[in-house]
Amino acid sequence: MVTFAVDNHCSCASPVQACAGLSVAMNHYDRQIFQLALPAIVSNVTVPLLGLVDVAIVGHIGDAVYISAIAIGSMIFNVIYWVFGFLRMGTSGLTAQARGRRDLREAVGVLCRSLSVGLLVALLILLLQHPLRLLAYFLIQPPAEALPLVDTYYRIAVWGAPAMLSLYGLSGWYIGMQNTRIPMFVSIFQNMVNIVASLLLVFGAGMDVAGVALGTVIAQYVGLAVGLLLLSVHYGKLRKHLAVRGQLRGRSMWEFFRVNRDIFVRTLCLVAVNLFFLSAGASQGALVLAVNTLLMQLFMLFSYVMDGFGFAGEALAGKYWGAGDAQAYRTTVARLFRWGAVVMLLFTLCYALGGTSFVGLLTSDGEVLAASRPYMIWAMLIPVAGMAAFVWDGVYIGVTETRGMLLAMLLAAVLFFGLYFLLKTKMANHALWLAFIVFLSVRGLIQTLRRPRL
């Protein structure tokens, strides 16, 4: 391995040769990181683009109520699927470790367990779709005029749950197998099908909101079919390791649930913080809500890029942890943080110099633009506060140190709510942003202090 070559150079070669060997090793790790991170970033960027297309499609029907219905319907399913994101994250870490140990039977077993649990959860969503819909309406309070359209969207889109949750498991497995190119291809192809199907159903068949929902469901099942086809093409030889009965019981199943239980609770905390952030902004009026929504796009933009490096951390840290290669694990984590620091500095600089201009691209409302300027300092602090949390999340998932992730999230969430309620009277919306920045920072700080060591 490269690691041992570097050690040999350092022990018996000249300093110049040692540096050259180290450079080669570092380039090797960098290439691995970027081969995994870049396709993941591309996949992430397609998600908001699809949402914009859906809004644009119904936006040309001629009534603002259609836009509201699509926005609310999409939000409901984004939250539902976000809560069950453990199916991707838990799968990637366990798979990466199995691959690092060269335990292909266990790698196949993780996929079987993930798909089985995903289908079980999807079945529960379908069985409980009515109470889930009522709960969503209670929490979101859709406008009365949009409620029938939201209802139509929900009743159709809910049938995509089996495909979507299966895709989560597949994506996590591919990442764990050090392959983010297939999830990228599936994501792009799925989104293209979604756009074409929605256009045909809305403008060809006159189905308005129902057409967008049905187009989404069709695309989800097409994406699943493509993902399974590519699984057969690229990993068909692994069928010989398939033993469903033995892989769905015993200690392996318990480990799968242990990892995913922690991630599930952690995700609930994250959802609570994000939904409260939206609600607290809305309680301060339409202008503040508009400002917060626009500035959160800067956070989302940063997260799309950093999530790519997080995915690389899941795959590589998990692989080296499973292989017991301490040197490669430490080097990978160090390189992830080095590239994370580069991304952090670039985004901070861009937001400092062009953050206001970016917000200007999203709105032409002079009042909103003026109101957003005092909050731009918080946008500039997002990359600095959040970088470590994104990188460590990937590493922690890779090594399945999910209890540490959960503890960091719980403490950060408690601080978020405590700070906001303590300062909201004096600082108003600035208290919300300060609490959010502290929330991001504390997650990274606690994870740094508890960092997994091999």
N, C-alpha and C positions, 0 to 999 in steps of 0.2 A: 504493500500500500504506500501511497505518497507520504503518509505520516512517518513511516519508518525510514524512508529515503531521506527525509529532512533530518531526522535524528542522526542518521549515520553521517551526513554531511557535517553536521554541527560538531560531531565528536572527533572526526579524523581528517577534515578538509580545512582548507584555508578559509579566512573570514569572508572573502569575496565569493568563494564557491558556496559557502554556507548561506550567504544572502541570496545567491542565485537560486539555490534549492528551495529556500523559504519562499522566494517570489513565485516559483513554479507552483508550490503547494497552495499559496494564497490564491493564485489565479485559478487553480483547479476548484477551490471552494467557491470562489466568486462565480465561476461559470455554472456550477451546480445551482447556486442561489438564483441566478438570473434565468436559467432555463426553466425553473419552477415558478419564479415570481412573475415574469412578464406575461405568460399566458393567463395566469390568474388575474392579473390587473386588467387585461383585455376583457376577460369574462365579467369582471365586476362592472366595468364601464358600460357593458351592454344592458345592464339592468335598468338604470335610470333612463336610458335612451328609449327602451321599450315603453316605459311609463309615459314618456313624452309623446310617443307615437299614438298610444291609446287615447290620450287626452286630445291630441290633434284630430283623430278620427271622429270622435263624438263631438268635438268642438265645431265641426263643419255641418252638423245636423241642423243647428239653428236655434238651440235653446240651452242656456247656461245650466239648467237643471241636470242635463245629461253629463256635463263635466263633473258636477258635484257627486252624482251617483257613481261614476267611475272612480273618482278619488276616494270616496268612502268605502266602496266595495273592495278596491285594491288594498286599502289600509287594513281592512278586517283580515284579509288572507295573508298580508305581509306579517301581521302580528302573530297569527296562528302558526304560520310556517317558521317564523323566527323563533317562537317558543320551542319548536321541535328541531331546531338547528343542531341539537346534540347528535342527531343521526349522522350528520356529516363530520362534526368535530371529533366525536368519540371514535368513529370508524377510522379516520385518518391516522390518529396516534397509534391505535392498536395495530393497524395494518403495517405502519412504518416500522414498528418494533419487530413484528413478525418477519418482515422482509430483511431487517438488519440481522436477525438470527438465522436467516435463510430457512425459516420454518414456513414453507409454502402451504402446508396443510392448515396451519393456523391462520395464515393470510386469507385463504379461501373460506375458512370458518367464520372469520370476522365479517366477511361480505354476506354470508348466509344469515348470520345473526342480525346484521343491520337491516337487510331487506325484509326479514321476517318481522322484526319489531316495527319497521316502518309501515308494513302492510297492516299490522295489528292496530297501530295508532290511527291509520287512515280509516280502518273499519269503524273504530270508535267515533271518529269525527263524523262519518256518514250516519251512524246510528244516532248520534247526539246532535245532529245538525240543527234541529229546531231549537233546543235550549241554548246552544252556542250562538245562534242567530239573535235570539232575544237578549242574551247577555251582551253581545256586541252592540246592539241598538241601545241598550241601557247605558253602556259606557260612552258611546260616541254621540248619541242623541242626534241622529240625522234629521235634517229639515223635513217637515211634513210633506212638502211637495216632491221631495226626492225619494221618499221612503218606498213607494211602489217600484221604482226603477232599481233602487238598491236591493230590494227583495228579489227582483228578477235576476240581477247579477249574481247574488249570493246563491240562489237555488241551482243555478247552472254551474258556477265556478267551483262549488264544493265538491263536485264529482271528479275534479282533477287531483284531489288529495292523494289517492294511491300512487299516481304517477309522480307527483311532486316529491313525496316523502321517499319513494324508491330512488328517485334521482339524487336526493341528498345522500343516501347510503352509497350509491354508485360513485358520486363525486368524491366523497371522503375516501373511498377505497382507492380510486385512481390516484389521488394525492398521496396517500400512504405508499403506493407503489411507485412513487417518484414520477408521476405522469400528470401534469396539469394541462397538457396539450389537448387530450381527449375531452375533458370537461369544457375547455374553451371552445372547441369545435361544436360540441353538443349545444352549448349555450347560444352560440351565434346562429347555428342552424335552427334551433328551436325558436329563437326570436324572429328569424326571417319567416318561418312558417306562421308564427303568430300574426305578424303584420299582414301577410298576404291573405290568410284566412279571415282576419277581422275586416279587412277592406272588402273582400268579396261578400261576406255575410252582411255587413252594414250597408254598403252601397249597392251591392248586387241583389241581395235578398231582402233588403229593407228591414233588417232585424234590430237596428239601433243598439241599445245597451246589451241586449241578449246576444247580438252578433259578436260583440267584443268579448263577452264572457265565454261563449262557445268557441271562439277563435283561440282563446287562451287555453281552454281545456284540450282542444285538438292538438295544439302545439306541445302541451305537456306530455301527452301520450306519444306523439311523434318523437320528442326528445328522449323519452324513456326507451322507445324502440331502437333509436340510433345508438344510445348508450349501451344497450344490451348487445346490439349487433357488433359494435366495436369491441366489446368485452369478448365476444366469441372469436372475432378475427385476431385480436392481439394477445389474448390470454387463454385461448381455447385449450392449450396443452395442460392447463391447471385443472381440467375436469377430473383428471385421475386422482386428485387430492380431495375430491368432493365426497364427504360422508355426512349427510345432513343430520341423521339421528344423533350421532356422537357430538356434533358441533352445536346442537341446540339445547344442551343440558349440562349440568355439572358446573365445575369451577369456572370454565370459560364463559358461560352465560352469566354467572354471578359477577365476574370481572367486567363484562360488558355493561351490565346494569349499574355497577358501582361507579364506573367512569361517567356514564351518561346521566346518572342521578345528580352528581355534583354539577355537571355542565347545565343540566335542566334548571336546577335551582338558581345557578349563576345567571342564566339567561332570563329567568323571571325577574331577578333584581335589575338587570340591564333594561328590560322592557319597562319596568316600573319607573325607572329614572327617566327614560326617554319620553314616556307618555306623560309623566308629571311635568317635564320640561315644557311640552306642548301645551298642557292644560294651564300651567302657571302663567305662561305667556298670554294665552287667550283670555285669562281672567283680568288682564291689565288693559284690554281693549284691542280693537282690530289693528291699530297702527303698530303696537308692540308685537302682536302676533305676526304681522307681516315682516317686521324687522328680524325677529328671531328665526322665522322660516327661511328667509333669504340668507342670513348669516350661517345657519346650520348647513346650507349647501356647501359652504367652505369646509366645514368639518367632514361632510360626506365625501367631498372630493379628495381630501387628505386620506380618509379611511380607505377609499378604493385602492389607492397606491400602497398604503401600509399593509393592508390585508394581503396583498400579493406577497410581501416579504414574510408576513405571518404564516401563510400557506407553505412557503419554502421552509420556514422554521419547523412546522409540523412534520413535514416529510423528512428533512435531513436530521434534525435533532432526534426524532423517533428512530430513524434508521441506525444512527451511530449509538444511541442508547441501547437499542436492542442487540447490537453487535458487541456492546461492551467496549467500544473504542473511545476512551476518555479524551485522548488528544484530538481526534477528529471532532468530537462533540464540542469541546471547549473552543476550538478554532472556528467552527461553524457559528457558534453563538457570538463570538467576538466579531466575525465578519458581518453577521446580520446586524449587530449594533452599529458597526461602522457605516454600513450602507443606510441604516435607519437614520443615523446622524446627518448624512448627506441629504437625504430626502427632507428631513426636518429643517435644515438650514435653507434649502431651496424653497420650500413652501413658506417658511417664515419671511424670507426675502420677498417672494412674490406677493404675499398678503400685505406686507408693509408698503410695497410700492404700487401694487395694483388691485388691492382688495376692494376699494371703493369703485374702481372701474368695472370690476367683475360684477359687483352688485348692480351697477348701472346697466349691464347687459341683461339682467334678469327683470328689471322694472324701469319704466320711464316715469314713474310717479315721483315728482320732486319732493313731496312731503315724506315719503318713505325713505328716499335717499338721504335726506337731511337728518332724519331720525336715526338712521343706521350709523352715521359717522361716529358718534360718541362710543359706540360699541365695537368699533373696528379693532381696538386694542385687544379685546378678548379673542377675536378671530386670529390675530397674530400670535397669541399665546397657545392656540390649539395644538400646533405641531410640537412645540416644546413640551407641553404637558402630556401629550398623548403618545409620543413615539415609543417610549419604553413599554407602555402597557400593550401596544400592538405587537411588538416583537416578542415580549415575554409570553403573551397569550399563545402565540404559535409554538414556542418552545415548550411551555407547560402542557399544551395539548399533545404535542409529539411524544413527550415522555410520560403522558397520562398522570401528571401530578395535579389532578383536577381539584383535590381538596385545597391546595394552595391558591388556585384560581378563585375558588368559591370564597375562601376567607378574605382575600384581597377585595373581591367585589362587595361582600357584605359590609366590611369596614368602610369602604369608599362610599357606598350607598348611604350608610348611616350618617357619615360626614356631610354628604350632599344635602340630605333633607334637613339635618341639624343646622347647617350654615345658612341655608335659605330662610328657614323660619326664624332664625335668630336675627338676620340682617335685613329681611325684606321690608320692614317698616322704614328703615333709614336709607336703604340703597335701591329699593324697588327692583326693576329688571336687572340692574347691575348685580344684585345679590344672586339672582338666578345664574348669571354667567360666571360669577366668581365661584359659586358652588359647583358648577359643571367643570370648570378648570381644575378645581381641587379634586373633584371626583376622578378625573383622568390621571392627575399627578399621583394621587395616593395609591391607585391601582398599580402603577409602575413602580413606585417606591417600595410597597410591601412585597411585590413579586421579586424585586431586586434583592431585598433582605432575605427572602425565603428561597432564593433561586436554587433549582435542583442541581446537585453535583454528582458527577459520575466518577 
